[in-house]
Amino acid sequence: MRYWLFKSEPSTWSWDQQKAKGDAGEEWDGIRNYQARNNMREMKLGDRGFFYHSQEGLEVVGIVEVCALSHPDSTTDDERWDCVDVKAVRDVPNPVALSAVKANPKLAKMALVTHMRLSVQPVLEDEWMEVCRMGGLDGATLKPL
């Protein structure tokens, strides 16, 4: 399993909207950056990701799971753009703020710190475990600590 971070502006697509989609999930559409698209093309079913509120909040608020592999983005006729579908798995009990991520030396090389503009980014396993710990979760089981 690999780990990812998905950024969304809450005014466009919020964690509550994602949760409302249930097990069917929703396309992670509208991505128009080649690196982010390529990241989605690498995803496998069952990969996990952080749901990050950008612009407002600036925090990891939830955990999602890839529930459909890369496919054409339904929001465009341009065949260059793909997306995956993700479903909500659980809330992060204590949302993890960007400022806390930046202040943690264990996360100094995390893409959220070094490539802040990238909307879909990889997360290393040790980064996953640390952010989960900060948010009050066991990263391996996603159960509260």
QUIJOVEN-V476209 format. One record per pair of residues at least 12 apart in sequence whose C-alpha atoms are under 8 Angstrom apart, sorted by sequence separation. I is the first residue (numbers start at 1). GAP is how many residues later the second one is. D is the distance in Angstrom with one decimal. If there is no record, write none. Layout:
BEGIN
i=I gap=GAP d=D
i=I gap=GAP d=D
END
This chain:
BEGIN
i=50 gap=12 d=5.9
i=51 gap=12 d=5.7
i=70 gap=12 d=6.0
i=71 gap=12 d=5.6
i=101 gap=12 d=7.6
i=111 gap=12 d=7.1
i=133 gap=12 d=7.5
i=50 gap=13 d=4.8
i=51 gap=13 d=6.4
i=70 gap=13 d=5.2
i=71 gap=13 d=6.3
i=110 gap=13 d=6.9
i=49 gap=14 d=5.7
i=50 gap=14 d=6.2
i=69 gap=14 d=7.9
i=70 gap=14 d=4.6
i=110 gap=14 d=7.7
i=48 gap=15 d=6.9
i=49 gap=15 d=5.1
i=69 gap=15 d=5.2
i=70 gap=15 d=7.8
i=48 gap=16 d=5.7
i=49 gap=16 d=6.1
i=68 gap=16 d=5.6
i=69 gap=16 d=6.9
i=48 gap=17 d=4.5
i=49 gap=17 d=7.8
i=67 gap=17 d=7.6
i=68 gap=17 d=4.8
i=110 gap=17 d=6.9
i=47 gap=18 d=5.7
i=48 gap=18 d=6.4
i=66 gap=18 d=6.9
i=67 gap=18 d=5.5
i=68 gap=18 d=7.0
i=46 gap=19 d=5.6
i=47 gap=19 d=5.4
i=66 gap=19 d=5.9
i=67 gap=19 d=5.3
i=45 gap=20 d=7.7
i=46 gap=20 d=5.3
i=66 gap=20 d=4.4
i=67 gap=20 d=6.4
i=107 gap=20 d=6.2
i=45 gap=21 d=5.3
i=46 gap=21 d=6.5
i=65 gap=21 d=5.3
i=66 gap=21 d=6.6
i=106 gap=21 d=7.4
i=44 gap=22 d=6.9
i=45 gap=22 d=5.6
i=64 gap=22 d=6.0
i=65 gap=22 d=5.4
i=43 gap=23 d=7.4
i=45 gap=23 d=6.3
i=64 gap=23 d=5.3
i=65 gap=23 d=6.5
i=107 gap=23 d=7.9
i=45 gap=24 d=6.4
i=64 gap=24 d=4.4
i=65 gap=24 d=6.5
i=106 gap=24 d=7.7
i=44 gap=25 d=6.3
i=63 gap=25 d=6.1
i=64 gap=25 d=5.1
i=43 gap=26 d=6.8
i=62 gap=26 d=7.3
i=63 gap=26 d=5.4
i=64 gap=26 d=7.3
i=43 gap=27 d=7.4
i=62 gap=27 d=7.6
i=63 gap=27 d=5.4
i=41 gap=28 d=7.5
i=62 gap=28 d=5.9
i=63 gap=28 d=6.3
i=41 gap=29 d=5.3
i=62 gap=29 d=4.3
i=63 gap=29 d=6.8
i=40 gap=30 d=6.2
i=61 gap=30 d=6.2
i=62 gap=30 d=4.8
i=101 gap=30 d=7.6
i=61 gap=31 d=5.2
i=60 gap=32 d=7.3
i=61 gap=32 d=8.0
i=61 gap=33 d=7.8
i=62 gap=33 d=7.8
i=61 gap=34 d=4.9
i=60 gap=35 d=5.4
i=61 gap=35 d=6.9
i=96 gap=35 d=7.1
i=15 gap=36 d=7.1
i=59 gap=36 d=6.0
i=60 gap=36 d=5.0
i=59 gap=37 d=5.1
i=60 gap=37 d=6.5
i=15 gap=38 d=7.8
i=59 gap=38 d=4.1
i=60 gap=38 d=7.9
i=96 gap=38 d=6.6
i=14 gap=39 d=7.3
i=58 gap=39 d=5.9
i=59 gap=39 d=5.5
i=96 gap=39 d=5.6
i=57 gap=40 d=7.6
i=58 gap=40 d=5.6
i=92 gap=40 d=7.7
i=94 gap=40 d=7.5
i=95 gap=40 d=5.6
i=2 gap=41 d=7.5
i=41 gap=41 d=7.6
i=43 gap=41 d=8.0
i=94 gap=41 d=4.5
i=2 gap=42 d=7.9
i=25 gap=42 d=7.0
i=40 gap=42 d=7.6
i=41 gap=42 d=7.7
i=93 gap=42 d=6.0
i=94 gap=42 d=5.9
i=1 gap=43 d=7.6
i=4 gap=43 d=7.7
i=6 gap=43 d=6.6
i=8 gap=43 d=7.5
i=10 gap=43 d=5.9
i=24 gap=43 d=7.9
i=30 gap=43 d=7.2
i=40 gap=43 d=6.3
i=41 gap=43 d=7.9
i=92 gap=43 d=5.7
i=93 gap=43 d=5.8
i=3 gap=44 d=6.0
i=4 gap=44 d=6.4
i=5 gap=44 d=5.0
i=6 gap=44 d=6.0
i=7 gap=44 d=6.3
i=8 gap=44 d=6.2
i=9 gap=44 d=5.5
i=10 gap=44 d=7.1
i=29 gap=44 d=5.8
i=37 gap=44 d=6.8
i=40 gap=44 d=6.3
i=92 gap=44 d=7.0
i=93 gap=44 d=7.4
i=1 gap=45 d=7.0
i=2 gap=45 d=5.2
i=3 gap=45 d=5.1
i=4 gap=45 d=4.3
i=5 gap=45 d=4.6
i=6 gap=45 d=5.2
i=7 gap=45 d=4.7
i=8 gap=45 d=5.3
i=9 gap=45 d=4.9
i=10 gap=45 d=7.9
i=29 gap=45 d=7.4
i=30 gap=45 d=6.5
i=37 gap=45 d=6.2
i=92 gap=45 d=7.1
i=1 gap=46 d=5.2
i=2 gap=46 d=6.6
i=3 gap=46 d=5.3
i=4 gap=46 d=6.3
i=5 gap=46 d=6.2
i=6 gap=46 d=5.9
i=7 gap=46 d=6.0
i=8 gap=46 d=5.6
i=9 gap=46 d=5.8
i=10 gap=46 d=6.7
i=15 gap=46 d=7.1
i=27 gap=46 d=7.7
i=29 gap=46 d=6.8
i=37 gap=46 d=6.9
i=1 gap=47 d=7.5
i=3 gap=47 d=8.0
i=5 gap=47 d=6.9
i=7 gap=47 d=5.9
i=9 gap=47 d=6.7
i=15 gap=47 d=6.9
i=32 gap=49 d=6.8
i=31 gap=50 d=7.2
i=31 gap=51 d=7.8
i=93 gap=51 d=7.7
i=31 gap=52 d=7.4
i=29 gap=53 d=7.6
i=30 gap=53 d=8.0
i=29 gap=54 d=5.5
i=28 gap=55 d=5.6
i=29 gap=55 d=7.6
i=27 gap=56 d=6.4
i=28 gap=56 d=5.7
i=27 gap=57 d=5.7
i=28 gap=57 d=5.6
i=27 gap=58 d=4.2
i=28 gap=58 d=6.8
i=26 gap=59 d=5.1
i=27 gap=59 d=6.5
i=25 gap=60 d=6.1
i=26 gap=60 d=5.6
i=25 gap=61 d=5.1
i=26 gap=61 d=6.5
i=25 gap=62 d=3.9
i=24 gap=63 d=6.6
i=25 gap=63 d=7.0
i=23 gap=64 d=5.8
i=22 gap=65 d=6.5
i=23 gap=65 d=7.3
i=21 gap=66 d=7.2
i=22 gap=66 d=6.7
i=21 gap=67 d=7.9
i=19 gap=68 d=7.3
i=18 gap=69 d=7.0
i=19 gap=69 d=5.2
i=18 gap=70 d=6.2
i=40 gap=80 d=7.4
i=39 gap=81 d=6.7
i=36 gap=82 d=6.5
i=39 gap=82 d=6.7
i=35 gap=83 d=7.8
i=36 gap=83 d=6.3
i=37 gap=83 d=7.7
i=39 gap=83 d=7.2
i=36 gap=84 d=4.8
i=33 gap=85 d=7.9
i=36 gap=85 d=6.5
i=31 gap=88 d=7.6
i=8 gap=111 d=7.6
i=7 gap=112 d=5.0
i=6 gap=113 d=6.0
i=7 gap=113 d=6.4
i=5 gap=114 d=7.8
i=6 gap=114 d=4.8
i=5 gap=115 d=5.7
i=6 gap=115 d=6.8
i=4 gap=116 d=7.0
i=5 gap=116 d=5.3
i=4 gap=117 d=5.6
i=5 gap=117 d=6.3
i=4 gap=118 d=4.4
i=5 gap=118 d=6.5
i=3 gap=119 d=6.1
i=4 gap=119 d=4.9
i=2 gap=120 d=8.0
i=3 gap=120 d=5.1
i=2 gap=121 d=7.7
i=3 gap=121 d=6.5
i=2 gap=122 d=7.8
i=3 gap=122 d=6.8
i=2 gap=123 d=7.5
i=3 gap=125 d=6.9
END
